């Protein structure tokens, strides 16, 4: 799944600067940028985007958002671990985990010195 960058993304980076952004804050920010739409419609759009991304990842497809990065599923092999309290060996089963790799544009933007 490939998504082109949204004009809102550049605006979001100016707002955040190290703070946590929740989904409801993201919806607010998008609603401000698209004032012609009701907040409920923006919320539906954001939820639809996230559900589409989750669906693609569940089907082990990559999700690439230009200007942001790529989401994909990584496979972790089964391994033998150790319980730190008892020192006992523990079997850790194989599993899938979501993985995000930042795109070049995001890396550059994160490392720009503030004036």
Order of alpha helices (4+ residues) and beta strands (2+ residues): beta-alpha-alpha-alpha-beta-beta-beta-beta-beta-alpha
